[in-house]
Amino acid sequence: MKSLLSCIALLAGFCLAADSPYGVCAHLQRWEYDRASEELKLMKAGGIDHVRFDLDWDALETAPGVWNFDKMDSLAAMARENGIRILPILAYDVKWATPAWKHLPEFLNYVETAVRRYGDVMPCVEIWNEPNLPGFWRGKPSGTEYASLDLPRQNPSLLVPAYRKIKELNPGITVAYGGTSLIPLDYIEESFKAGAAQAMDVMCIHPYRCNEMPEEYLPSDLAALRKLMDQYGAGDKPVWFSEMGYSTVERLPYLSLLLPRLFAALEMEPQKTTCVIFRDAGYRYDSEGLGFRIQDELPSLKAVRPIALKELKRLAAGTDTLLVLPDNESFPSEFLPDLIGYLRRGGRVLSPGGLPLYFDLRRDESGALRKIQVNEKYMKELHLGWYTFWTRPGTPEKLAEQEFAEPYATGMASLPVNGFRFFDRANPAAEDRFEPVLYGRSGDFRGGTAGVYHFDSDLKGKIAVCGNLNPGVPEKKQAEFLPRTMLIAFASGVERIYWYSFRSTERSRFDGEAHFGIVRSNLTPKDAYRAYRTLSELHPAGSSRPELRSDGTLYIANWKTPGNVPAAAVWNIAGERAVRLKIKSGRLTAVHDHLGRELKLPPEDSVLSFSASPGILYFSGVEL
């Protein structure tokens, strides 16, 4: 009898998991394998019902026709025991068949072997990971090659034949489009034209926000994706985030050391300089983001003055004024003529992280803001030259160290490295010059990662650039952003999220990839784990799609739990804010903060008065 009850409980858990929106990414088959059983139990305790990881072809088929199922068999058994479903990434290659998309028969044999053996524990499979990135695709990414409706020998493909093979073996298995890095609509449309829209059951994306709030562009980006899916006959198919997360990597301690040297190269003195920063509510565009505040990095500044984007056209240029861009690589191209005009007047500009216009902020036809990756599109207009390993062969993917150029090398020999871009004078006019201030080194390679462009052409000003990226957020923000991201996504129609990632490697202080986890390397939970557990308890599987509204900074989400009981969440993205909200229906039974702590907040005449903050407050039993 006990065995029968256990089987019934397990099957019930699997039914729940199939419908649950809560998943997580983990590398259980790699470095996490030794503690996989503990991790799966911890996942389940946190309300997580799905786990995604790479089902590496080369780990399963170690030589042609030689298969090793030991590790995956063990993981499948652990997943069954905990009632957790696996989303395997069917991907990558083997030594005798690389790249996989040029060796379709061998790849399809691997797909068939995996599906036949593990179909019960992995009712859905994902075909490749981030195929729009060269490193994962093993070549120049092509949406046509990823999909391809027809299969001539000279045009190999992946998704369509894999989809057909899987459906032939088991029509009940859900086939997911390989989650793209960000939401590259041009790449996705190219693949849709080649048949991908009809060769998938689920659309997967990885809409990372790096160090930006999820409220900024996520809803409009998702609306644009859904519009594209509608256009190609896939509008009724679910959207999943097969990766999404925020790293809590320690921010590189370089700006306080670099900025005085950049000021010297700009021929400016901080104590005589007014830094002009953008603070534009209409575009949600702020020079000072989650981890960057110019006066924290350079306390000796004379003053800091905020302006709106429309004021840039009239901004006076001078040797005592420095315009500061954000460190998130974005700028609205609508105001690019004004920025160029400022430089023509001799203005001086600081770009403190990455590339100044790698992303364009645009309004779509509905007026919603969208963040569009444009790469080098506007670099020539700014006379900037940049490169990295995916744009210039021979450029290293990693750096050993960074060192200051002469004459700026006094007092500091090297700086740590995270993400980076290189700068040179590839684009500037003959009269312009680039002065390196910081170099990145790897073996014999040395490239400028920071410096100043001195213009003496149609542009007359200067731009100080720093190619280092600081993608991390504090742990407090990670815990706040996780449930906010999920509720925004659910309200936008996303049906499942695999949070990246479950466990941090913590292999390096300054490696962003090493700190995405919601538990530490020793499995100690971070606040983000508690926030995940709280959300999964108060917005359980089977809850209705949240209805989300906002007045600009205050967000209110309402939904019904599976028992048709109302619930609500409230947060404010701009610090603390006193609010008074009327209870529309229901009876308040409990209030919890985003970490699950219960609060006492009795209503007065059906009105709730409280302080809203970036951390969600959950209200059980009421609609607000």
VENTANOR-V221138 format. One record per run of one state. SS is the DSSP state (@ for helix, = for strand, . for the rest). FROM is the first residue (numbers start at 1). TO is the last residue. If there is no record, write none. Layout:
# VENTANOR-V221138
ss & from & to
SS & FROM & TO
SS & FROM & TO
This chain:
# VENTANOR-V221138
ss & from & to
. & 1 & 1
@ & 2 & 19
. & 20 & 21
= & 22 & 25
. & 26 & 32
@ & 33 & 45
. & 46 & 49
= & 50 & 56
@ & 57 & 60
= & 61 & 63
. & 64 & 65
= & 66 & 67
. & 68 & 69
@ & 70 & 82
. & 83 & 84
= & 85 & 91
. & 92 & 93
= & 94 & 94
. & 95 & 96
= & 97 & 97
. & 98 & 99
@ & 100 & 102
. & 103 & 103
@ & 104 & 118
. & 119 & 123
= & 124 & 127
. & 128 & 133
@ & 134 & 137
. & 138 & 142
@ & 143 & 146
. & 147 & 158
@ & 159 & 169
. & 170 & 173
= & 174 & 177
. & 178 & 179
= & 180 & 182
. & 183 & 184
@ & 185 & 193
. & 194 & 195
@ & 196 & 198
. & 199 & 201
= & 202 & 206
. & 207 & 217
@ & 218 & 231
. & 232 & 237
= & 238 & 244
. & 245 & 254
@ & 255 & 266
. & 267 & 269
@ & 270 & 272
. & 273 & 273
= & 274 & 280
. & 281 & 284
= & 285 & 286
. & 287 & 293
@ & 294 & 297
. & 298 & 302
= & 303 & 307
. & 308 & 308
@ & 309 & 314
. & 315 & 320
= & 321 & 325
. & 326 & 329
= & 330 & 331
. & 332 & 332
@ & 333 & 344
. & 345 & 347
= & 348 & 351
. & 352 & 358
= & 359 & 363
. & 364 & 368
= & 369 & 373
. & 374 & 384
= & 385 & 387
. & 388 & 400
= & 401 & 404
. & 405 & 414
= & 415 & 415
. & 416 & 418
= & 419 & 419
. & 420 & 421
= & 422 & 424
. & 425 & 432
= & 433 & 442
. & 443 & 444
= & 445 & 454
. & 455 & 461
= & 462 & 466
. & 467 & 468
= & 469 & 469
. & 470 & 474
@ & 475 & 491
. & 492 & 493
= & 494 & 499
. & 500 & 502
= & 503 & 503
. & 504 & 511
@ & 512 & 515
. & 516 & 518
= & 519 & 519
. & 520 & 524
= & 525 & 525
. & 526 & 526
@ & 527 & 538
. & 539 & 546
= & 547 & 550
. & 551 & 553
= & 554 & 560
. & 561 & 565
= & 566 & 572
. & 573 & 576
= & 577 & 582
. & 583 & 584
= & 585 & 593
. & 594 & 597
= & 598 & 599
. & 600 & 603
= & 604 & 604
. & 605 & 606
= & 607 & 612
. & 613 & 616
= & 617 & 623
. & 624 & 624
